[in-house]
Amino acid sequence: MNDTEKDILIEIMRQNIVEKERYIYELIRENLKLKAQAAPKPKEG
C-alpha cells in the first residue's frame, strides 16, 4: 500500500468517524428531549 492509498484510507476513516459522532450527538439530543418530556412538572406553590 503506497502513501496515496494510505492517505485516502485515512480520509475515509476520518469521515466515517465524523458521521458516527454526528449520529451519537443526535441520539443524545433526542434522549435529552424525551427525558425533559417525561420529567414530572414542579408544582407551583
Long-range contacts (C-beta under 8 A, 24 or more apart in sequence): none
